[in-house]
């Protein structure tokens, strides 16, 4: 694998890890009117994880070419 692509994947997976940890933390913060978590933080984390997944797919697709 190209070194630049490898570094980009490392960066993206590192960010995904941080976002997942933030989502887990948000689940543990009960907030009045929610189902036991910070709904806005969970939505934000879900969106960012989807974006990261798309970026990872793009990197892998570029490597396949």
Beta strands, then each sheet from edge to edge (+ up, - down):
end
